[in-house]
Amino acid sequence: MGNSKEGIIGIPNENGGYTAVKYCAEVFDEDSIYGIDWGRISKLMLRQNGKIVYSYDRELDISLQTTEAKTAPSILLKEYTTLRKKIFFVSRTKIIGNLTE
């Protein structure tokens, strides 16, 4: 069974401040075919200003609805990606910016 993770990610906005994106995720110890990008996050819901702007529950339910929502998953995937997967991304592709920084 996975571990529930909740929090708020501050995404920089054009005014020099931050936009809050709340997340609720189910994270497992091992990668899974049901996870986002076959990773450890099998469920993820993002809310912005009280509105659901992304939902993944073993498959995509609601696509990314805002610019800020497009940034949040990469932050969470970086946090919850296994070292093995990070090494794979580094060795297999050059378009990995957020996963290895």
Contact map, one row per residue, 1 for C-alpha under 8 A:
11100000000000000000000000010000000000000000000000000000000000000000000000000000000000000000000000000
11110000000000000000000001111000000000000000000000000000000000000000000000000000000000000000000000000
11111000000000000000000001110000000000000000000000000000000000000000000000000000000000000000000000000
01111100000000000000000111100000000000000000000000000000000000000000000000000000000000000000000000000
00111110000000000000001111100000000000000000000000000000000000000000000000000000000000000000000000000
00011111000000000000011110000000000000000000000000000000000000000000000000000000000000000000000000000
00001111100000000000011100000000000000000000000000000000000000000000000000000000000000000000000000000
00000111110000000001111000000000000000000000000000000000000000000000000000000000000000000000000000000
00000011111000000001111000000000000000000000000000000000000000000000000100000000000000000000000000000
00000001111100000111100000000000000000000000000000000000000000000000000000000000000000000000000000000
00000000111110000111100000000000000000000000000000000000000000000001001100000000000000000000000000000
00000000011111011110000000000000000000000000000000000000000000000000000000000000000000000000000000000
00000000001111111110000000000000000000000000000000000000000000000000000000000000000000000000000000000
00000000000111111000000000000000000000000000000000000000000000000000000000000000000000000000000000000
00000000000011111000000000000000000000000000000000000000000000000000000000000000000000000000000000000
00000000000111111100000000000000000000000000000000000000000000000000000000000000000000000000000000000
00000000000111111110000000000000000000000000000000000000000000000000000000000000000000000000000000000
00000000011110011111000000000000000000000000000000000000000000000000000000000000000000000000000000000
00000000011110001111100000000000000000000000000000000000000000000001000000000000000000000000000000000
00000001111000000111110000000000000000000000000110000000000000000000000000000000000000000000000000000
00000001111000000011111000000000000000000000011110000000000000000001100100000000000000000000000000000
00000111100000000001111100000000000000000000011100000000000000000000000000000000000000000000000000000
00001111100000000000111110000000000000000001111000000000000000000000000000000000000000000000000000000
00011110000000000000011111000000000000000011110000000000000000000000000000000000000000000000000000000
00011100000000000000001111100000000000001111100000000000000000000000000000000000000000000000000000000
01111000000000000000000111110000000000001111000000000000000000000000000000000000000000000000000000000
01111000000000000000000011111000000000011110000000000000000000000000000000000001000000000000000000000
11100000000000000000000001111110000000011100000000000000000000000000000000000000000000000000000000000
01000000000000000000000000111110000000010000000000000000000000000000000000000000000000000000000000000
00000000000000000000000000011111000000110000000000000000000000000000000000000000010000000000000000000
00000000000000000000000000011111101001110000000000000000000000000000000000000000010000000000000000000
00000000000000000000000000000111111001110100000000000000000000000000000000000000000000000000000000000
00000000000000000000000000000011111001100000000000000000000000000000000000000000000000000000000000000
00000000000000000000000000000001111101100100000000000000011000000000000000000000000000000000000000000
00000000000000000000000000000011111111111110000000000000010000000000000000000000000000000000000000000
00000000000000000000000000000000011111111100000000000001011000000000000000000000000000000000000000000
00000000000000000000000000000000001111100000000000000000000000000000000000000000000000000000000000000
00000000000000000000000000000011111111110000000000000000000000000000000000000000000000000000000000000
00000000000000000000000000000111111111111100000000000000000000000000000000001001110000000000000000000
00000000000000000000000000111111001101111100000000000000000000000000000000000001110000000000000000000
00000000000000000000000011110000001100111111000000000000000000000000000000001001000000000000000000000
00000000000000000000000011110001011100111111000000000001110000000000000000000000000000000000000000000
00000000000000000000000111100000001000001111100000000011110000000000000000000000000000000000000000000
00000000000000000000001111000000000000001111110000000111100000000000000000000000000000000000000000000
00000000000000000000001110000000000000000011111000011111000000000000000000000000000000000000000000000
00000000000000000000111100000000000000000001111100011110000000000000100000000000000000000000000000000
00000000000000000000111000000000000000000000111111111100000000000000000000000000000000000000000000000
00000000000000000001110000000000000000000000011111111000000000000000100000000000000000000000000000000
00000000000000000001100000000000000000000000001111100000000000000000000000000000000000000000000000000
00000000000000000000000000000000000000000000001111110000000000000000000000000000000000000000000000000
00000000000000000000000000000000000000000000001111111000000000000000000000000000000000000000000000000
00000000000000000000000000000000000000000000111101111110000000000000000000000000000000000000000000000
00000000000000000000000000000000000000000000111100111110000001111100100000000000000000000000000000000
00000000000000000000000000000000000000000001111000011111000011111000100000000000000000000000000000000
00000000000000000000000000000000000000000011110000011111100111100000000000000000000000000000000000000
00000000000000000000000000000000000100000111100000000111111111000000000000000000000000000000000000000
00000000000000000000000000000000000000000111000000000011111110000000000000000000000000000000000000000
00000000000000000000000000000000011100000110000000000001111100000000000000000000000000000000000000000
00000000000000000000000000000000010100000000000000000001111110000000000000000000000000000000000000000
00000000000000000000000000000000000000000000000000000011111111100000000000000000000000000000000000000
00000000000000000000000000000000000000000000000000000111101111100000000000000000000000000000000000000
00000000000000000000000000000000000000000000000000001111000111111000000000000000000000000000000000000
00000000000000000000000000000000000000000000000000001110000111111000000000000000000000000000000000000
00000000000000000000000000000000000000000000000000001100000001111110110000000000000000000000000000000
00000000000000000000000000000000000000000000000000001100000001111110110000000000000000000000000000000
00000000000000000000000000000000000000000000000000001000000000011111110000000000000000000000000000000
00000000000000000000000000000000000000000000000000000000000000011111111000000000000000000000000000000
00000000001000000010100000000000000000000000000000000000000000000111111100000000000000000000000000000
00000000000000000000100000000000000000000000010100001100000000011111111110000000000000000000000000000
00000000000000000000000000000000000000000000000000000000000000011111111111000000000000000000000000000
00000000001000000000000000000000000000000000000000000000000000000011111111100000000000000000000000000
00000000101000000000100000000000000000000000000000000000000000000001111111110000000000000000000000000
00000000000000000000000000000000000000000000000000000000000000000000111111111000000000000000000000000
00000000000000000000000000000000000000000000000000000000000000000000011111111100000000000000000001100
00000000000000000000000000000000000000000000000000000000000000000000001111111110000000000000000001000
00000000000000000000000000000000000000000000000000000000000000000000000111111111000000000000000000000
00000000000000000000000000000000000000101000000000000000000000000000000011111111100000000000000000100
00000000000000000000000000000000000000000000000000000000000000000000000001111111100000000000000001110
00000000000000000000000000000000000000000000000000000000000000000000000000111111100000000000000000000
00000000000000000000000000100000000000111000000000000000000000000000000000011111110000000000000000000
00000000000000000000000000000000000000110000000000000000000000000000000000001111111011000000000000000
00000000000000000000000000000110000000110000000000000000000000000000000000000001111111000000000000000
00000000000000000000000000000000000000000000000000000000000000000000000000000000111111100000000000000
00000000000000000000000000000000000000000000000000000000000000000000000000000000011111110000000000000
00000000000000000000000000000000000000000000000000000000000000000000000000000000111111111000000000000
00000000000000000000000000000000000000000000000000000000000000000000000000000000111111111100000000110
00000000000000000000000000000000000000000000000000000000000000000000000000000000001111111110000000000
00000000000000000000000000000000000000000000000000000000000000000000000000000000000111111111000000000
00000000000000000000000000000000000000000000000000000000000000000000000000000000000011111111110100100
00000000000000000000000000000000000000000000000000000000000000000000000000000000000001111111110100010
00000000000000000000000000000000000000000000000000000000000000000000000000000000000000111111100000000
00000000000000000000000000000000000000000000000000000000000000000000000000000000000000011111110000000
00000000000000000000000000000000000000000000000000000000000000000000000000000000000000001111111100000
00000000000000000000000000000000000000000000000000000000000000000000000000000000000000001101111110000
00000000000000000000000000000000000000000000000000000000000000000000000000000000000000000000111110000
00000000000000000000000000000000000000000000000000000000000000000000000000000000000000001100111111110
00000000000000000000000000000000000000000000000000000000000000000000000000000000000000000000011111111
00000000000000000000000000000000000000000000000000000000000000000000000001100100000000000000000111111
00000000000000000000000000000000000000000000000000000000000000000000000001001100000001001000000111111
00000000000000000000000000000000000000000000000000000000000000000000000000000100000001000100000111111
00000000000000000000000000000000000000000000000000000000000000000000000000000000000000000000000011111
